[in-house]
Amino acid sequence: MIRRRRRLLGLALVLLAAVLVAASSQLHGRAETAVELVGAVIQQHPGWGLLAFVTLAALSAMFSFFSSVVIVPVAAHHWGQATTVALLWVGWLVGGAATYGIGRFLGSRLARLLVSTGRVKYYEDRLTARAPFWIVVLLQMAVPSEIPGYVLGSLKYRFPAYLLALALAELPFAIGAVLLSSEFLGRRYWMVAVVGTAGIAFLAWAISRLHRELEEKPPATPGGKPSMAAATTSTPRRSLHHPSFTD
């Protein structure tokens, strides 16, 4: 719970900083100059610039210490909103597919070297390869993007269903990130505040809904069945399994 609150608080602070920069003519002017300088480099090397942007987006979906947010304004300024949404979305899909491959073929032990061991175990204990599709979509929306692929890959969740869930979950975030960047570049700081606040509220809802559903399910033992202690101390809850998702 504390980790989730810290994440939301961190996003709120980033949003506040963006609003303050957009509201300040001096700070916004410096940010705009930086965007134009990087854009000039991309214009000289368009192919490499495009590849670099997609690669950074993919890495941001694989590792928590990478972030594609800071480069989105540059891309939106240079390529326009629609193209930037597409490139960002594709990069996140590539990164998500890579994390799934690592989790599935190299195992959860390696995945735990790249992300928090406790967080990986928490979701591995509460999900299985038969998890309902809508829970997987919620997971993609609510959890930092580097975690779901490792977890679902290690659980051997069906890759086509995983990729579809990833695509559905990431598209609104890609649109929101580009819209937020465009409003920032246009120095419409009140719209930055509105769009950013709406995004944080949506994320808070997704986090709350996901963990409310997951915490209804007792943690599984290594054999894949709920532990005896959990089964005897918890009341019957709705299962996260459904036969239609195993066909």
VEXMI-130510 format. One line per 5 residues: number of its first residue (from 1); their letters; for each residue y, x, z negated of C-alpha. Coordinates in nm, 3 decimals, padded with zeros to 5 digits. Layout:
N
NUM	A	Y,X,Z | ...
***
This chain:
247
1	MIRRR	00.000,00.000,00.000 | 00.241,00.283,-00.090 | 00.166,00.460,00.239 | 00.241,00.143,00.436 | 00.571,00.091,00.256
6	RRLLG	00.669,00.452,00.317 | 00.596,00.412,00.686 | 00.816,00.103,00.714 | 01.088,00.268,00.505 | 01.077,00.575,00.731
11	LALVL	01.119,00.358,01.039 | 01.408,00.174,00.876 | 01.582,00.504,00.802 | 01.534,00.621,01.162 | 01.679,00.292,01.284
16	LAAVL	01.977,00.327,01.050 | 02.040,00.679,01.182 | 02.025,00.552,01.543 | 02.273,00.273,01.464 | 02.513,00.517,01.297
21	VAASS	02.494,00.758,01.592 | 02.550,00.476,01.841 | 02.846,00.349,01.640 | 03.011,00.691,01.624 | 03.188,00.790,01.946
26	QLHGR	03.164,01.160,01.860 | 02.795,01.163,01.768 | 02.702,00.936,02.056 | 02.894,01.161,02.296 | 02.689,01.460,02.186
31	AETAV	02.365,01.266,02.221 | 02.470,01.151,02.567 | 02.550,01.509,02.669 | 02.205,01.624,02.556 | 02.040,01.341,02.752
36	ELVGA	02.235,01.436,03.067 | 02.143,01.805,03.033 | 01.772,01.731,03.003 | 01.802,01.476,03.284 | 01.953,01.744,03.509
41	VIQQH	01.649,01.965,03.449 | 01.416,01.675,03.533 | 01.612,01.609,03.850 | 01.557,01.967,03.963 | 01.183,01.948,03.890
46	PGWGL	01.092,01.579,03.924 | 00.716,01.624,03.947 | 00.694,01.852,03.646 | 00.934,01.630,03.456 | 00.718,01.324,03.513
51	LAFVT	00.402,01.512,03.418 | 00.568,01.651,03.105 | 00.681,01.305,02.994 | 00.338,01.145,03.040 | 00.173,01.442,02.866
56	LAALS	00.406,01.420,02.567 | 00.345,01.044,02.547 | -00.031,01.107,02.551 | -00.004,01.374,02.280 | 00.203,01.139,02.065
61	AMFSF	-00.090,00.894,02.078 | -00.331,01.168,01.966 | -00.145,01.360,01.697 | 00.089,01.230,01.429 | 00.314,01.535,01.450
66	FSSVV	00.405,01.456,01.813 | 00.655,01.183,01.895 | 00.761,01.053,02.234 | 01.051,00.852,02.089 | 01.309,01.128,02.127
71	IVPVA	01.239,01.171,02.498 | 01.242,00.801,02.588 | 01.625,00.784,02.620 | 01.613,01.076,02.866 | 01.346,00.905,03.074
76	AHHWG	01.525,00.568,03.065 | 01.848,00.735,03.177 | 01.678,00.921,03.462 | 01.405,00.685,03.587 | 01.524,00.343,03.474
81	QATTV	01.367,00.095,03.236 | 01.073,-00.035,03.439 | 00.946,00.307,03.543 | 00.987,00.447,03.192 | 00.790,00.156,03.042
86	ALLWV	00.509,00.221,03.292 | 00.503,00.598,03.233 | 00.516,00.561,02.854 | 00.242,00.297,02.859 | 00.017,00.509,03.083
91	GWLVG	00.071,00.813,02.861 | -00.024,00.619,02.550 | -00.334,00.482,02.724 | -00.440,00.833,02.827 | -00.389,00.961,02.473
96	GAATY	-00.577,00.666,02.325 | -00.869,00.718,02.563 | -00.879,01.085,02.464 | -00.894,01.002,02.092 | -01.175,00.755,02.162
101	GIGRF	-01.368,01.024,02.351 | -01.323,01.271,02.063 | -01.442,01.015,01.811 | -01.739,00.905,02.019 | -01.870,01.230,02.162
106	LGSRL	-01.753,01.490,01.910 | -01.797,01.277,01.600 | -01.587,01.152,01.313 | -01.604,01.489,01.136 | -01.383,01.646,01.402
111	ARLLV	-01.159,01.339,01.403 | -01.111,01.381,01.029 | -00.980,01.733,01.089 | -00.705,01.586,01.308 | -00.605,01.284,01.098
116	STGRV	-00.623,01.177,00.735 | -00.984,01.174,00.608 | -00.915,00.887,00.370 | -00.759,00.667,00.637 | -01.041,00.727,00.885
121	KYYED	-01.302,00.647,00.620 | -01.116,00.333,00.510 | -01.134,00.181,00.859 | -01.485,00.311,00.935 | -01.606,00.137,00.618
126	RLTAR	-01.456,-00.198,00.717 | -01.518,-00.208,01.091 | -01.830,-00.189,01.305 | -01.911,-00.175,01.674 | -01.923,-00.559,01.661
131	APFWI	-01.570,-00.609,01.528 | -01.388,-00.907,01.687 | -01.155,-00.819,01.970 | -00.848,-00.966,01.803 | -00.905,-00.747,01.495
136	VVLLQ	-00.914,-00.441,01.723 | -00.585,-00.551,01.885 | -00.432,-00.591,01.538 | -00.562,-00.247,01.443 | -00.393,-00.095,01.748
141	MAVPS	-00.066,-00.267,01.661 | -00.061,-00.197,01.288 | -00.206,00.152,01.251 | -00.053,00.481,01.374 | -00.184,00.531,01.726
146	EIPGY	-00.385,00.846,01.653 | -00.626,00.664,01.417 | -00.785,00.363,01.602 | -00.929,00.570,01.886 | -01.100,00.817,01.655
151	VLGSL	-01.238,00.537,01.436 | -01.358,00.306,01.714 | -01.500,00.596,01.913 | -01.704,00.716,01.616 | -01.827,00.358,01.564
156	KYRFP	-01.922,00.340,01.935 | -01.713,00.029,01.995 | -01.731,-00.077,02.362 | -01.487,00.136,02.561 | -01.370,-00.137,02.808
161	AYLLA	-01.286,-00.369,02.517 | -01.115,-00.083,02.332 | -00.906,00.009,02.637 | -00.802,-00.353,02.694 | -00.704,-00.391,02.327
166	LALAE	-00.508,-00.066,02.349 | -00.326,-00.181,02.663 | -00.234,-00.519,02.513 | -00.117,-00.368,02.186 | 00.085,-00.081,02.329
171	LPFAI	00.270,-00.270,02.603 | 00.513,-00.454,02.369 | 00.587,-00.129,02.188 | 00.655,00.050,02.517 | 00.892,-00.228,02.624
176	GAVLL	01.060,-00.226,02.284 | 01.105,00.153,02.280 | 01.264,00.155,02.625 | 01.485,-00.146,02.549 | 01.597,00.020,02.226
181	SSEFL	01.675,00.343,02.413 | 01.876,00.159,02.679 | 02.080,-00.023,02.415 | 02.139,00.310,02.240 | 02.256,00.477,02.561
186	GRRYW	02.489,00.182,02.625 | 02.626,00.227,02.273 | 02.549,-00.135,02.185 | 02.473,-00.045,01.826 | 02.447,-00.407,01.711
191	MVAVV	02.170,-00.463,01.966 | 02.000,-00.143,01.847 | 02.002,-00.293,01.497 | 01.871,-00.633,01.617 | 01.594,-00.496,01.841
196	GTAGI	01.491,-00.232,01.587 | 01.483,-00.478,01.298 | 01.273,-00.720,01.503 | 01.029,-00.441,01.586 | 00.995,-00.334,01.222
201	AFLAW	00.945,-00.697,01.114 | 00.671,-00.743,01.375 | 00.502,-00.421,01.261 | 00.519,-00.533,00.897 | 00.353,-00.863,00.990
206	AISRL	00.077,-00.684,01.184 | 00.009,-00.444,00.896 | -00.003,-00.727,00.643 | -00.231,-00.945,00.858 | -00.469,-00.660,00.941
211	HRELE	-00.520,-00.546,00.585 | -00.550,-00.899,00.456 | -00.840,-00.948,00.699 | -01.001,-00.609,00.635 | -00.982,-00.634,00.258
216	EKPPA	-01.178,-00.959,00.273 | -01.476,-00.754,00.393 | -01.663,-00.535,00.139 | -01.689,-00.166,00.237 | -02.015,-00.079,00.412
221	TPGGK	-02.272,00.175,00.295 | -02.370,00.461,00.533 | -02.647,00.233,00.661 | -02.388,-00.016,00.781 | -02.448,-00.286,00.518
226	PSMAA	-02.211,-00.391,00.239 | -02.278,-00.201,-00.084 | -02.465,-00.388,-00.358 | -02.175,-00.347,-00.599 | -01.924,-00.482,-00.352
231	ATTST	-02.153,-00.767,-00.255 | -02.202,-00.878,-00.614 | -01.839,-00.853,-00.718 | -01.674,-01.015,-00.419 | -01.669,-01.380,-00.327
236	PRRSL	-01.799,-01.491,00.012 | -01.547,-01.420,00.283 | -01.520,-01.477,00.653 | -01.713,-01.208,00.839 | -01.549,-00.978,01.091
241	HHPSF	-01.856,-01.001,01.316 | -01.902,-01.248,01.594 | -02.197,-01.262,01.838 | -01.971,-01.319,02.139 | -01.832,-00.967,02.105
246	TD	-02.174,-00.799,02.138 | -02.286,-00.950,02.468
***
